[in-house]
Amino acid sequence: RVGLTRAMPCRRRVGRPHSKCRSSRSLLQWALVLTAFQAGSGETYAGPHLVFSDVDDTLYASGGKYVSKGAGVDDQFYHKEVYPGVAQFMLELARGPCEVEDPPSVILLSARPHSLKTLLEITDDHKVAKLFRHTARMNNVENWGVDVANAQYGAFANFFLSCRSGMGLKKYEQWRDFRPAGEGKKVLEKHEGVQSVFVGDNGQCDAMAAVQMSRNELNTGEPTKSMFKLSAAFIHNVQPGSGGEPSYDAEDERLALARHRVYLVKDYAEAAIKAAELGLISQAGMRRVLHAIADSNLGRLCQAQHQISAP
């Protein structure tokens, strides 16, 4: 199956099951939460979304191999292991709660240096791009995936500055100044007033960038102009405060982020449930994300270990 994470081995180290299988929270427990939600939460926008996404520790794990180089901190998964449900989650966000038939493709906001683009970029042949196209086909959606032509890249200098003046500010500016070209522009022209969602992680200043997107202003408070108002941001919690920015894992920090419509999530099951609660995706879309996770190689592995139950 194209692009899915590998099912073996089930132990990263001798005597230790895959860390993500040790979660006390099962997909069945997640599914039981469905009945507690009412559609929407005061959100007036119900259209599709232009999804902006980070790469390392957001689409797939860095494996924690390059922490000192600023290239990710998540060592709970194998290096470049694609996170279960990420493609389905972003497709549901792109379609929105009304599930449009022609959603805009995902735009990458990467801290990877532009000068190394030819070595590090995600191309149409990359396993992530293939997985996203495969997910679209499985959902009867045409011409959706990763918009590699409009991907945004960073610079070496960003790695040596603080989050506020380096990678965090760069990603905010990439979002603020983004202007689509080519086929991506044609799709967006069909959805006038489309809003955006940012998906990142707390290993490379993405939470700080997301707060700035929500404020839609520079650090000085000067108003800025963006074509795509931020509906929400989801930050994958991959580190306990030991990386380039705080973990925001304390309850008061989570609440502070939520006031800016920025939500810290453990995995894409939690992200999908929150997105449905906010009215960003449909209830059916949320269930599809949960099923995609259960049907992934890692989901099947954990079920085989009797750690989780399929929804």
Buried (B, 14 or more C-beta within 10 A) or exposed (E): EEBBBEEEEBEBEEEEBBEBBEBEEBBEBBBEBBEEBEEBEEBEBEBBBBBBBBBBBBBBBBBBBEBEEBBBBBBBBBBBBBBBBBBBBBBBBBBBBEBBEBBBBBBBBBBBBBEEEEEBBBEEEBBBBBBBBBBBEEBEBEEBBBBBEBBBBBBEEBBEBEBBEBBBBBBBBBBBEBEBEEBBEEBBEEBEEBBBBBBBBBBBBBBBBBBBBBBBBBEEEEEBEBBBEBBBBBBBBBBEEEBBBBBBBEEEBBEEBEEBBBBBBBBBBBBBBBBBBBBBBBBEBBBBBBBBBBBBBBBBBBBEBEBBEBB
